[in-house]
């Protein structure tokens, strides 16, 4: 795994696997807990609400090996 992936894994533990709109997130694919819409994040930014259902809880999809 890359160093960035390890840092993001630490954030997953800190957030207990869930991110809410308004949280600052880094690299990864985030999945809406309500409708499963995927959101791709390529640089650190604030995660917004789901564009499909307006949901505000996301989980990070696993990194590919």
Predicted model as a PDB file, atoms N, CA, C, CB and O in Angstrom, pLDDT in the B-factor column:
MODEL        1                                                                  
ATOM      1  N   UNK A   1       0.836  -1.187   0.000  1.00 49.00           N  
ATOM      2  CA  UNK A   1       0.000   0.000   0.000  1.00 49.00           C  
ATOM      3  C   UNK A   1       0.876   1.242   0.000  1.00 49.00           C  
ATOM      4  CB  UNK A   1      -0.949   0.002   1.211  1.00 49.00           C  
ATOM      5  O   UNK A   1       1.990   1.242   0.523  1.00 49.00           O  
ATOM      6  N   UNK A   2       0.346   2.297  -0.598  1.00 63.00           N  
ATOM      7  CA  UNK A   2       1.098   3.546  -0.617  1.00 63.00           C  
ATOM      8  C   UNK A   2       0.949   4.261   0.724  1.00 63.00           C  
ATOM      9  CB  UNK A   2       0.621   4.455  -1.774  1.00 63.00           C  
ATOM     10  O   UNK A   2       0.047   3.965   1.508  1.00 63.00           O  
ATOM     11  N   UNK A   3       1.833   5.185   0.963  1.00 58.00           N  
ATOM     12  CA  UNK A   3       1.799   5.944   2.204  1.00 58.00           C  
ATOM     13  C   UNK A   3       0.487   6.716   2.339  1.00 58.00           C  
ATOM     14  CB  UNK A   3       2.988   6.905   2.271  1.00 58.00           C  
ATOM     15  O   UNK A   3      -0.043   6.856   3.441  1.00 58.00           O  
ATOM     16  N   UNK A   4      -0.029   7.207   1.233  1.00 56.00           N  
ATOM     17  CA  UNK A   4      -1.299   7.945   1.259  1.00 56.00           C  
ATOM     18  C   UNK A   4      -2.437   7.025   1.684  1.00 56.00           C  
ATOM     19  CB  UNK A   4      -1.601   8.565  -0.126  1.00 56.00           C  
ATOM     20  O   UNK A   4      -3.296   7.421   2.471  1.00 56.00           O  
ATOM     21  N   UNK A   5      -2.446   5.801   1.166  1.00 59.00           N  
ATOM     22  CA  UNK A   5      -3.502   4.854   1.539  1.00 59.00           C  
ATOM     23  C   UNK A   5      -3.451   4.545   3.033  1.00 59.00           C  
ATOM     24  CB  UNK A   5      -3.373   3.552   0.725  1.00 59.00           C  
ATOM     25  O   UNK A   5      -4.497   4.408   3.668  1.00 59.00           O  
ATOM     26  N   UNK A   6      -2.251   4.432   3.604  1.00 56.00           N  
ATOM     27  CA  UNK A   6      -2.125   4.182   5.037  1.00 56.00           C  
ATOM     28  C   UNK A   6      -2.651   5.365   5.839  1.00 56.00           C  
ATOM     29  CB  UNK A   6      -0.664   3.899   5.407  1.00 56.00           C  
ATOM     30  O   UNK A   6      -3.303   5.175   6.866  1.00 56.00           O  
ATOM     31  N   UNK A   7      -2.380   6.572   5.386  1.00 61.00           N  
ATOM     32  CA  UNK A   7      -2.892   7.759   6.078  1.00 61.00           C  
ATOM     33  C   UNK A   7      -4.419   7.801   6.038  1.00 61.00           C  
ATOM     34  CB  UNK A   7      -2.313   9.037   5.448  1.00 61.00           C  
ATOM     35  O   UNK A   7      -5.066   8.146   7.027  1.00 61.00           O  
ATOM     36  N   UNK A   8      -4.982   7.446   4.886  1.00 64.00           N  
ATOM     37  CA  UNK A   8      -6.441   7.450   4.757  1.00 64.00           C  
ATOM     38  C   UNK A   8      -7.057   6.354   5.623  1.00 64.00           C  
ATOM     39  CB  UNK A   8      -6.856   7.261   3.282  1.00 64.00           C  
ATOM     40  O   UNK A   8      -8.143   6.542   6.171  1.00 64.00           O  
ATOM     41  N   UNK A   9      -6.385   5.224   5.754  1.00 64.00           N  
ATOM     42  CA  UNK A   9      -6.867   4.142   6.613  1.00 64.00           C  
ATOM     43  C   UNK A   9      -6.928   4.616   8.066  1.00 64.00           C  
ATOM     44  CB  UNK A   9      -5.956   2.894   6.486  1.00 64.00           C  
ATOM     45  O   UNK A   9      -7.865   4.278   8.789  1.00 64.00           O  
ATOM     46  N   UNK A  10      -5.945   5.387   8.492  1.00 66.00           N  
ATOM     47  CA  UNK A  10      -5.962   5.947   9.846  1.00 66.00           C  
ATOM     48  C   UNK A  10      -7.181   6.855  10.035  1.00 66.00           C  
ATOM     49  CB  UNK A  10      -4.657   6.734  10.123  1.00 66.00           C  
ATOM     50  O   UNK A  10      -7.798   6.858  11.100  1.00 66.00           O  
ATOM     51  N   UNK A  11      -7.524   7.626   8.998  1.00 69.00           N  
ATOM     52  CA  UNK A  11      -8.702   8.491   9.084  1.00 69.00           C  
ATOM     53  C   UNK A  11      -9.982   7.660   9.194  1.00 69.00           C  
ATOM     54  CB  UNK A  11      -8.776   9.420   7.858  1.00 69.00           C  
ATOM     55  O   UNK A  11     -10.912   8.040   9.904  1.00 69.00           O  
ATOM     56  N   UNK A  12     -10.027   6.516   8.484  1.00 64.00           N  
ATOM     57  CA  UNK A  12     -11.197   5.639   8.576  1.00 64.00           C  
ATOM     58  C   UNK A  12     -11.394   5.162  10.016  1.00 64.00           C  
ATOM     59  CB  UNK A  12     -11.044   4.427   7.626  1.00 64.00           C  
ATOM     60  O   UNK A  12     -12.519   5.132  10.513  1.00 64.00           O  
ATOM     61  N   UNK A  13     -10.301   4.791  10.681  1.00 57.00           N  
ATOM     62  CA  UNK A  13     -10.402   4.367  12.075  1.00 57.00           C  
ATOM     63  C   UNK A  13     -10.881   5.521  12.955  1.00 57.00           C  
ATOM     64  CB  UNK A  13      -9.045   3.839  12.577  1.00 57.00           C  
ATOM     65  O   UNK A  13     -11.726   5.332  13.830  1.00 57.00           O  
ATOM     66  N   UNK A  14     -10.344   6.698  12.721  1.00 69.00           N  
ATOM     67  CA  UNK A  14     -10.715   7.877  13.504  1.00 69.00           C  
ATOM     68  C   UNK A  14     -12.205   8.189  13.363  1.00 69.00           C  
ATOM     69  CB  UNK A  14      -9.882   9.088  13.070  1.00 69.00           C  
ATOM     70  O   UNK A  14     -12.863   8.558  14.336  1.00 69.00           O  
ATOM     71  N   UNK A  15     -12.729   8.039  12.147  1.00 63.00           N  
ATOM     72  CA  UNK A  15     -14.139   8.352  11.874  1.00 63.00           C  
ATOM     73  C   UNK A  15     -15.059   7.147  12.061  1.00 63.00           C  
ATOM     74  CB  UNK A  15     -14.286   8.880  10.459  1.00 63.00           C  
ATOM     75  O   UNK A  15     -16.260   7.229  11.805  1.00 63.00           O  
ATOM     76  N   UNK A  16     -14.492   6.036  12.508  1.00 66.00           N  
ATOM     77  CA  UNK A  16     -15.254   4.788  12.707  1.00 66.00           C  
ATOM     78  C   UNK A  16     -15.950   4.358  11.425  1.00 66.00           C  
ATOM     79  CB  UNK A  16     -16.294   4.964  13.828  1.00 66.00           C  
ATOM     80  O   UNK A  16     -17.049   3.806  11.456  1.00 66.00           O  
ATOM     81  N   UNK A  17     -15.296   4.617  10.296  1.00 72.00           N  
ATOM     82  CA  UNK A  17     -15.799   4.151   9.003  1.00 72.00           C  
ATOM     83  C   UNK A  17     -16.841   5.029   8.346  1.00 72.00           C  
ATOM     84  CB  UNK A  17     -16.360   2.818   9.163  1.00 72.00           C  
ATOM     85  O   UNK A  17     -17.205   4.783   7.196  1.00 72.00           O  
ATOM     86  N   UNK A  18     -17.335   6.043   9.033  1.00 86.00           N  
ATOM     87  CA  UNK A  18     -18.364   6.897   8.454  1.00 86.00           C  
ATOM     88  C   UNK A  18     -17.890   8.343   8.375  1.00 86.00           C  
ATOM     89  CB  UNK A  18     -19.654   6.807   9.270  1.00 86.00           C  
ATOM     90  O   UNK A  18     -17.251   8.869   9.287  1.00 86.00           O  
ATOM     91  N   UNK A  19     -18.227   8.957   7.257  1.00 88.00           N  
ATOM     92  CA  UNK A  19     -17.925  10.373   7.048  1.00 88.00           C  
ATOM     93  C   UNK A  19     -19.246  11.095   6.820  1.00 88.00           C  
ATOM     94  CB  UNK A  19     -16.940  10.585   5.835  1.00 88.00           C  
ATOM     95  O   UNK A  19     -20.157  10.562   6.187  1.00 88.00           O  
ATOM     96  N   UNK A  20     -19.337  12.306   7.341  1.00 89.00           N  
ATOM     97  CA  UNK A  20     -20.551  13.104   7.206  1.00 89.00           C  
ATOM     98  C   UNK A  20     -20.260  14.315   6.324  1.00 89.00           C  
ATOM     99  CB  UNK A  20     -21.084  13.550   8.598  1.00 89.00           C  
ATOM    100  O   UNK A  20     -19.121  14.776   6.246  1.00 89.00           O  
ATOM    101  N   UNK A  21     -21.289  14.822   5.668  1.00 93.00           N  
ATOM    102  CA  UNK A  21     -21.075  16.023   4.864  1.00 93.00           C  
ATOM    103  C   UNK A  21     -20.475  17.089   5.768  1.00 93.00           C  
ATOM    104  CB  UNK A  21     -22.410  16.521   4.205  1.00 93.00           C  
ATOM    105  O   UNK A  21     -20.895  17.258   6.913  1.00 93.00           O  
ATOM    106  N   UNK A  22     -19.497  17.801   5.245  1.00 90.00           N  
ATOM    107  CA  UNK A  22     -18.780  18.807   6.015  1.00 90.00           C  
ATOM    108  C   UNK A  22     -17.431  18.312   6.517  1.00 90.00           C  
ATOM    109  CB  UNK A  22     -19.618  19.250   7.179  1.00 90.00           C  
ATOM    110  O   UNK A  22     -16.577  19.123   6.877  1.00 90.00           O  
ATOM    111  N   UNK A  23     -17.218  16.981   6.549  1.00 87.00           N  
ATOM    112  CA  UNK A  23     -15.917  16.433   6.950  1.00 87.00           C  
ATOM    113  C   UNK A  23     -14.897  16.659   5.843  1.00 87.00           C  
ATOM    114  CB  UNK A  23     -16.032  14.922   7.278  1.00 87.00           C  
ATOM    115  O   UNK A  23     -15.238  16.641   4.660  1.00 87.00           O  
ATOM    116  N   UNK A  24     -13.649  16.870   6.231  1.00 84.00           N  
ATOM    117  CA  UNK A  24     -12.558  16.973   5.263  1.00 84.00           C  
ATOM    118  C   UNK A  24     -12.056  15.557   4.997  1.00 84.00           C  
ATOM    119  CB  UNK A  24     -11.394  17.910   5.787  1.00 84.00           C  
ATOM    120  O   UNK A  24     -11.693  14.835   5.925  1.00 84.00           O  
ATOM    121  N   UNK A  25     -12.039  15.168   3.733  1.00 85.00           N  
ATOM    122  CA  UNK A  25     -11.600  13.823   3.349  1.00 85.00           C  
ATOM    123  C   UNK A  25     -10.482  13.936   2.327  1.00 85.00           C  
ATOM    124  CB  UNK A  25     -12.783  12.987   2.779  1.00 85.00           C  
ATOM    125  O   UNK A  25     -10.287  14.982   1.708  1.00 85.00           O  
ATOM    126  N   UNK A  26      -9.758  12.850   2.162  1.00 79.00           N  
ATOM    127  CA  UNK A  26      -8.684  12.792   1.184  1.00 79.00           C  
ATOM    128  C   UNK A  26      -9.027  11.824   0.070  1.00 79.00           C  
ATOM    129  CB  UNK A  26      -7.374  12.390   1.847  1.00 79.00           C  
ATOM    130  O   UNK A  26     -10.197  11.525  -0.171  1.00 79.00           O  
ATOM    131  N   UNK A  27      -8.030  11.352  -0.585  1.00 79.00           N  
ATOM    132  CA  UNK A  27      -8.135  10.460  -1.723  1.00 79.00           C  
ATOM    133  C   UNK A  27      -9.050   9.271  -1.456  1.00 79.00           C  
ATOM    134  CB  UNK A  27      -6.773   9.972  -2.112  1.00 79.00           C  
ATOM    135  O   UNK A  27      -8.962   8.643  -0.401  1.00 79.00           O  
ATOM    136  N   UNK A  28      -9.934   8.957  -2.411  1.00 83.00           N  
ATOM    137  CA  UNK A  28     -10.736   7.747  -2.292  1.00 83.00           C  
ATOM    138  C   UNK A  28     -12.075   7.829  -2.991  1.00 83.00           C  
ATOM    139  CB  UNK A  28     -10.956   7.437  -0.864  1.00 83.00           C  
ATOM    140  O   UNK A  28     -12.479   8.873  -3.503  1.00 83.00           O  
ATOM    141  N   UNK A  29     -12.754   6.684  -2.995  1.00 89.00           N  
ATOM    142  CA  UNK A  29     -14.121   6.561  -3.487  1.00 89.00           C  
ATOM    143  C   UNK A  29     -15.010   6.514  -2.255  1.00 89.00           C  
ATOM    144  CB  UNK A  29     -14.315   5.281  -4.408  1.00 89.00           C  
ATOM    145  O   UNK A  29     -14.785   5.695  -1.364  1.00 89.00           O  
ATOM    146  N   UNK A  30     -16.001   7.366  -2.192  1.00 92.00           N  
ATOM    147  CA  UNK A  30     -16.913   7.404  -1.066  1.00 92.00           C  
ATOM    148  C   UNK A  30     -18.298   7.005  -1.543  1.00 92.00           C  
ATOM    149  CB  UNK A  30     -16.934   8.803  -0.410  1.00 92.00           C  
ATOM    150  O   UNK A  30     -18.745   7.437  -2.606  1.00 92.00           O  
ATOM    151  N   UNK A  31     -18.978   6.179  -0.754  1.00 95.00           N  
ATOM    152  CA  UNK A  31     -20.267   5.619  -1.134  1.00 95.00           C  
ATOM    153  C   UNK A  31     -21.327   6.156  -0.184  1.00 95.00           C  
ATOM    154  CB  UNK A  31     -20.233   4.062  -1.113  1.00 95.00           C  
ATOM    155  O   UNK A  31     -21.183   6.079   1.036  1.00 95.00           O  
ATOM    156  N   UNK A  32     -22.391   6.698  -0.757  1.00 97.00           N  
ATOM    157  CA  UNK A  32     -23.506   7.206   0.044  1.00 97.00           C  
ATOM    158  C   UNK A  32     -24.172   6.041   0.766  1.00 97.00           C  
ATOM    159  CB  UNK A  32     -24.537   7.967  -0.846  1.00 97.00           C  
ATOM    160  O   UNK A  32     -24.466   5.014   0.154  1.00 97.00           O  
ATOM    161  N   UNK A  33     -24.409   6.197   2.054  1.00 95.00           N  
ATOM    162  CA  UNK A  33     -25.030   5.135   2.850  1.00 95.00           C  
ATOM    163  C   UNK A  33     -26.512   4.961   2.534  1.00 95.00           C  
ATOM    164  CB  UNK A  33     -24.858   5.428   4.326  1.00 95.00           C  
ATOM    165  O   UNK A  33     -27.090   3.919   2.843  1.00 95.00           O  
ATOM    166  N   UNK A  34     -27.130   5.960   1.928  1.00 96.00           N  
ATOM    167  CA  UNK A  34     -28.560   5.879   1.639  1.00 96.00           C  
ATOM    168  C   UNK A  34     -28.866   5.289   0.260  1.00 96.00           C  
ATOM    169  CB  UNK A  34     -29.174   7.250   1.744  1.00 96.00           C  
ATOM    170  O   UNK A  34     -29.777   4.473   0.126  1.00 96.00           O  
ATOM    171  N   UNK A  35     -28.109   5.697  -0.769  1.00 97.00           N  
ATOM    172  CA  UNK A  35     -28.466   5.274  -2.131  1.00 97.00           C  
ATOM    173  C   UNK A  35     -27.332   4.568  -2.881  1.00 97.00           C  
ATOM    174  CB  UNK A  35     -28.906   6.471  -2.925  1.00 97.00           C  
ATOM    175  O   UNK A  35     -27.520   4.135  -4.018  1.00 97.00           O  
ATOM    176  N   UNK A  36     -26.164   4.449  -2.255  1.00 96.00           N  
ATOM    177  CA  UNK A  36     -24.984   3.779  -2.844  1.00 96.00           C  
ATOM    178  C   UNK A  36     -24.335   4.538  -3.996  1.00 96.00           C  
ATOM    179  CB  UNK A  36     -25.374   2.418  -3.330  1.00 96.00           C  
ATOM    180  O   UNK A  36     -23.503   3.974  -4.707  1.00 96.00           O  
ATOM    181  N   UNK A  37     -24.695   5.796  -4.194  1.00 96.00           N  
ATOM    182  CA  UNK A  37     -24.039   6.629  -5.200  1.00 96.00           C  
ATOM    183  C   UNK A  37     -22.570   6.788  -4.822  1.00 96.00           C  
ATOM    184  CB  UNK A  37     -24.737   8.021  -5.323  1.00 96.00           C  
ATOM    185  O   UNK A  37     -22.261   7.006  -3.651  1.00 96.00           O  
ATOM    186  N   UNK A  38     -21.658   6.685  -5.791  1.00 94.00           N  
ATOM    187  CA  UNK A  38     -20.238   6.822  -5.507  1.00 94.00           C  
ATOM    188  C   UNK A  38     -19.747   8.219  -5.847  1.00 94.00           C  
ATOM    189  CB  UNK A  38     -19.438   5.781  -6.279  1.00 94.00           C  
ATOM    190  O   UNK A  38     -20.153   8.818  -6.843  1.00 94.00           O  
ATOM    191  N   UNK A  39     -18.863   8.720  -4.995  1.00 92.00           N  
ATOM    192  CA  UNK A  39     -18.262  10.025  -5.155  1.00 92.00           C  
ATOM    193  C   UNK A  39     -16.755   9.842  -5.148  1.00 92.00           C  
ATOM    194  CB  UNK A  39     -18.725  11.008  -4.039  1.00 92.00           C  
ATOM    195  O   UNK A  39     -16.200   9.287  -4.200  1.00 92.00           O  
ATOM    196  N   UNK A  40     -16.088  10.305  -6.200  1.00 92.00           N  
ATOM    197  CA  UNK A  40     -14.631  10.183  -6.299  1.00 92.00           C  
ATOM    198  C   UNK A  40     -13.976  11.462  -5.801  1.00 92.00           C  
ATOM    199  CB  UNK A  40     -14.196   9.884  -7.756  1.00 92.00           C  
ATOM    200  O   UNK A  40     -14.317  12.559  -6.241  1.00 92.00           O  
ATOM    201  N   UNK A  41     -13.023  11.308  -4.870  1.00 88.00           N  
ATOM    202  CA  UNK A  41     -12.271  12.428  -4.325  1.00 88.00           C  
ATOM    203  C   UNK A  41     -10.802  12.207  -4.677  1.00 88.00           C  
ATOM    204  CB  UNK A  41     -12.479  12.563  -2.768  1.00 88.00           C  
ATOM    205  O   UNK A  41     -10.257  11.138  -4.405  1.00 88.00           O  
ATOM    206  N   UNK A  42     -10.157  13.204  -5.278  1.00 88.00           N  
ATOM    207  CA  UNK A  42      -8.774  13.068  -5.734  1.00 88.00           C  
ATOM    208  C   UNK A  42      -7.782  13.926  -4.961  1.00 88.00           C  
ATOM    209  CB  UNK A  42      -8.693  13.414  -7.181  1.00 88.00           C  
ATOM    210  O   UNK A  42      -6.573  13.757  -5.120  1.00 88.00           O  
ATOM    211  N   UNK A  43      -8.264  14.837  -4.134  1.00 86.00           N  
ATOM    212  CA  UNK A  43      -7.395  15.666  -3.307  1.00 86.00           C  
ATOM    213  C   UNK A  43      -8.194  16.057  -2.063  1.00 86.00           C  
ATOM    214  CB  UNK A  43      -6.882  16.939  -4.092  1.00 86.00           C  
ATOM    215  O   UNK A  43      -9.424  16.024  -2.096  1.00 86.00           O  
ATOM    216  N   UNK A  44      -7.535  16.420  -0.985  1.00 83.00           N  
ATOM    217  CA  UNK A  44      -8.268  16.765   0.238  1.00 83.00           C  
ATOM    218  C   UNK A  44      -9.296  17.870  -0.006  1.00 83.00           C  
ATOM    219  CB  UNK A  44      -7.292  17.200   1.330  1.00 83.00           C  
ATOM    220  O   UNK A  44      -8.991  18.914  -0.582  1.00 83.00           O  
ATOM    221  N   UNK A  45     -10.505  17.612   0.443  1.00 89.00           N  
ATOM    222  CA  UNK A  45     -11.577  18.588   0.301  1.00 89.00           C  
ATOM    223  C   UNK A  45     -12.710  18.237   1.250  1.00 89.00           C  
ATOM    224  CB  UNK A  45     -12.084  18.646  -1.157  1.00 89.00           C  
ATOM    225  O   UNK A  45     -12.744  17.149   1.825  1.00 89.00           O  
ATOM    226  N   UNK A  46     -13.628  19.167   1.402  1.00 91.00           N  
ATOM    227  CA  UNK A  46     -14.815  18.941   2.222  1.00 91.00           C  
ATOM    228  C   UNK A  46     -15.805  18.103   1.431  1.00 91.00           C  
ATOM    229  CB  UNK A  46     -15.458  20.287   2.667  1.00 91.00           C  
ATOM    230  O   UNK A  46     -16.101  18.403   0.274  1.00 91.00           O  
ATOM    231  N   UNK A  47     -16.312  17.060   2.057  1.00 92.00           N  
ATOM    232  CA  UNK A  47     -17.300  16.222   1.368  1.00 92.00           C  
ATOM    233  C   UNK A  47     -18.668  16.883   1.519  1.00 92.00           C  
ATOM    234  CB  UNK A  47     -17.315  14.753   1.944  1.00 92.00           C  
ATOM    235  O   UNK A  47     -19.043  17.313   2.609  1.00 92.00           O  
ATOM    236  N   UNK A  48     -19.395  16.957   0.431  1.00 93.00           N  
ATOM    237  CA  UNK A  48     -20.717  17.569   0.448  1.00 93.00           C  
ATOM    238  C   UNK A  48     -21.808  16.523   0.582  1.00 93.00           C  
ATOM    239  CB  UNK A  48     -20.935  18.390  -0.809  1.00 93.00           C  
ATOM    240  O   UNK A  48     -21.539  15.371   0.923  1.00 93.00           O  
ATOM    241  N   UNK A  49     -22.993  16.915   0.322  1.00 95.00           N  
ATOM    242  CA  UNK A  49     -24.119  15.969   0.344  1.00 95.00           C  
ATOM    243  C   UNK A  49     -24.154  15.173  -0.956  1.00 95.00           C  
ATOM    244  CB  UNK A  49     -25.467  16.717   0.556  1.00 95.00           C  
ATOM    245  O   UNK A  49     -23.596  15.596  -1.968  1.00 95.00           O  
ATOM    246  N   UNK A  50     -24.802  14.037  -0.919  1.00 95.00           N  
ATOM    247  CA  UNK A  50     -24.938  13.191  -2.103  1.00 95.00           C  
ATOM    248  C   UNK A  50     -25.710  13.954  -3.187  1.00 95.00           C  
ATOM    249  CB  UNK A  50     -25.659  11.850  -1.748  1.00 95.00           C  
ATOM    250  O   UNK A  50     -26.746  14.558  -2.910  1.00 95.00           O  
ATOM    251  N   UNK A  51     -25.203  13.922  -4.400  1.00 94.00           N  
ATOM    252  CA  UNK A  51     -25.862  14.631  -5.504  1.00 94.00           C  
ATOM    253  C   UNK A  51     -27.124  13.907  -5.965  1.00 94.00           C  
ATOM    254  CB  UNK A  51     -24.897  14.790  -6.682  1.00 94.00           C  
ATOM    255  O   UNK A  51     -27.968  14.499  -6.637  1.00 94.00           O  
ATOM    256  N   UNK A  52     -27.257  12.636  -5.610  1.00 96.00           N  
ATOM    257  CA  UNK A  52     -28.404  11.851  -6.051  1.00 96.00           C  
ATOM    258  C   UNK A  52     -29.582  11.945  -5.071  1.00 96.00           C  
ATOM    259  CB  UNK A  52     -27.995  10.397  -6.229  1.00 96.00           C  
ATOM    260  O   UNK A  52     -30.713  12.207  -5.481  1.00 96.00           O  
ATOM    261  N   UNK A  53     -29.310  11.729  -3.764  1.00 97.00           N  
ATOM    262  CA  UNK A  53     -30.409  11.663  -2.796  1.00 97.00           C  
ATOM    263  C   UNK A  53     -30.310  12.700  -1.684  1.00 97.00           C  
ATOM    264  CB  UNK A  53     -30.460  10.297  -2.187  1.00 97.00           C  
ATOM    265  O   UNK A  53     -31.175  12.749  -0.810  1.00 97.00           O  
ATOM    266  N   UNK A  54     -29.263  13.534  -1.704  1.00 97.00           N  
ATOM    267  CA  UNK A  54     -29.027  14.550  -0.684  1.00 97.00           C  
ATOM    268  C   UNK A  54     -28.635  13.945   0.674  1.00 97.00           C  
ATOM    269  CB  UNK A  54     -30.269  15.408  -0.524  1.00 97.00           C  
ATOM    270  O   UNK A  54     -28.724  14.610   1.706  1.00 97.00           O  
ATOM    271  N   UNK A  55     -28.202  12.680   0.660  1.00 96.00           N  
ATOM    272  CA  UNK A  55     -27.749  12.025   1.885  1.00 96.00           C  
ATOM    273  C   UNK A  55     -26.480  12.681   2.414  1.00 96.00           C  
ATOM    274  CB  UNK A  55     -27.507  10.533   1.638  1.00 96.00           C  
ATOM    275  O   UNK A  55     -25.773  13.368   1.678  1.00 96.00           O  
ATOM    276  N   UNK A  56     -26.197  12.463   3.697  1.00 96.00           N  
ATOM    277  CA  UNK A  56     -25.031  13.122   4.283  1.00 96.00           C  
ATOM    278  C   UNK A  56     -24.089  12.173   5.025  1.00 96.00           C  
ATOM    279  CB  UNK A  56     -25.488  14.191   5.222  1.00 96.00           C  
ATOM    280  O   UNK A  56     -23.215  12.633   5.760  1.00 96.00           O  
ATOM    281  N   UNK A  57     -24.246  10.861   4.848  1.00 94.00           N  
ATOM    282  CA  UNK A  57     -23.353   9.891   5.468  1.00 94.00           C  
ATOM    283  C   UNK A  57     -22.723   9.042   4.366  1.00 94.00           C  
ATOM    284  CB  UNK A  57     -24.116   8.997   6.500  1.00 94.00           C  
ATOM    285  O   UNK A  57     -23.414   8.526   3.488  1.00 94.00           O  
ATOM    286  N   UNK A  58     -21.390   8.907   4.430  1.00 95.00           N  
ATOM    287  CA  UNK A  58     -20.635   8.172   3.419  1.00 95.00           C  
ATOM    288  C   UNK A  58     -19.659   7.207   4.082  1.00 95.00           C  
ATOM    289  CB  UNK A  58     -19.882   9.141   2.493  1.00 95.00           C  
ATOM    290  O   UNK A  58     -19.225   7.429   5.212  1.00 95.00           O  
ATOM    291  N   UNK A  59     -19.323   6.148   3.377  1.00 91.00           N  
ATOM    292  CA  UNK A  59     -18.242   5.246   3.763  1.00 91.00           C  
ATOM    293  C   UNK A  59     -17.236   5.212   2.626  1.00 91.00           C  
ATOM    294  CB  UNK A  59     -18.778   3.809   4.089  1.00 91.00           C  
ATOM    295  O   UNK A  59     -17.590   5.425   1.467  1.00 91.00           O  
ATOM    296  N   UNK A  60     -15.985   4.945   2.961  1.00 85.00           N  
ATOM    297  CA  UNK A  60     -14.940   4.878   1.928  1.00 85.00           C  
ATOM    298  C   UNK A  60     -14.945   3.474   1.327  1.00 85.00           C  
ATOM    299  CB  UNK A  60     -13.523   5.229   2.521  1.00 85.00           C  
ATOM    300  O   UNK A  60     -14.926   2.488   2.064  1.00 85.00           O  
ATOM    301  N   UNK A  61     -14.968   3.375   0.010  1.00 86.00           N  
ATOM    302  CA  UNK A  61     -14.845   2.093  -0.669  1.00 86.00           C  
ATOM    303  C   UNK A  61     -13.418   1.587  -0.476  1.00 86.00           C  
ATOM    304  CB  UNK A  61     -15.202   2.217  -2.187  1.00 86.00           C  
ATOM    305  O   UNK A  61     -12.490   2.393  -0.425  1.00 86.00           O  
ATOM    306  N   UNK A  62     -13.220   0.274  -0.369  1.00 78.00           N  
ATOM    307  CA  UNK A  62     -11.857  -0.246  -0.174  1.00 78.00           C  
ATOM    308  C   UNK A  62     -10.948   0.100  -1.345  1.00 78.00           C  
ATOM    309  CB  UNK A  62     -11.891  -1.762   0.019  1.00 78.00           C  
ATOM    310  O   UNK A  62     -11.382   0.145  -2.496  1.00 78.00           O  
ATOM    311  N   UNK A  63      -9.668   0.345  -1.029  1.00 64.00           N  
ATOM    312  CA  UNK A  63      -8.678   0.558  -2.068  1.00 64.00           C  
ATOM    313  C   UNK A  63      -8.405  -0.761  -2.762  1.00 64.00           C  
ATOM    314  CB  UNK A  63      -7.380   1.157  -1.489  1.00 64.00           C  
ATOM    315  O   UNK A  63      -8.421  -1.808  -2.116  1.00 64.00           O  
ATOM    316  N   UNK A  64      -8.154  -0.736  -4.059  1.00 65.00           N  
ATOM    317  CA  UNK A  64      -7.806  -1.961  -4.786  1.00 65.00           C  
ATOM    318  C   UNK A  64      -6.399  -2.380  -4.407  1.00 65.00           C  
ATOM    319  CB  UNK A  64      -7.921  -1.759  -6.325  1.00 65.00           C  
ATOM    320  O   UNK A  64      -5.539  -1.525  -4.195  1.00 65.00           O  
ATOM    321  N   UNK A  65      -6.145  -3.690  -4.315  1.00 55.00           N  
ATOM    322  CA  UNK A  65      -4.800  -4.144  -3.939  1.00 55.00           C  
ATOM    323  C   UNK A  65      -3.762  -3.844  -4.992  1.00 55.00           C  
ATOM    324  CB  UNK A  65      -4.811  -5.619  -3.666  1.00 55.00           C  
ATOM    325  O   UNK A  65      -2.588  -4.168  -4.813  1.00 55.00           O  
TER     326      UNK A  65                                                      
ENDMDL                                                                          
END                                                                             
